């Protein structure tokens, strides 16, 4: 009996072949997490919120809550992410407040490669970054979520809180979009032997695995850094007529000119000087 011919992968004009369907499903799986049970969804939300809390500045309120945070992490269902957070919680609870504050400032405020502002890694100091910030802020507003404005919308704890609130689809889209920046932050924290690497490692386990293109892009970021155009963040909130904003982007109104009080009229009885 002659062997059966190999199935064709191309069917012009007909239904897609099985390999094509498989590729489409693989691409879809990479773009979004698989369907989760209610218990898995609840655990995922808690993990995202825990990462958001742990990446905030360790002020008095946060450090006072360390026992509760450690207990909540210990109660998480077993997973790679929970294991990473357990390692971080052990360090967090063992440090004094001054040490925590100094270490946080050193890692996230003084080192550009581990900054928590995600659009910096994608756009650097260019006009495109201002546009990306506006677009991200628009995404939050469209979902009915208003930040308190104390941080830029691309600050990682803010992005994580939105992901927890809005869910794995649109809520986690900014995290997937900035995966390469997250990889760079994790690498920088690992090189610095910072315990915060465990929090980034926990977060990365919740995202699709990196592609070869992702790894190559991260290597370029390490070697060359983000784009640089020395324009700062002026476009954020000051687009004016929106010359850099894409169609549909939220553009804040221009500030009103200052009110000028007219000078008091000169008395008629006063002669010329």
Order of alpha helices (4+ residues) and beta strands (2+ residues): alpha-alpha-alpha-alpha-alpha-alpha-alpha-alpha-alpha-alpha-alpha-alpha-alpha
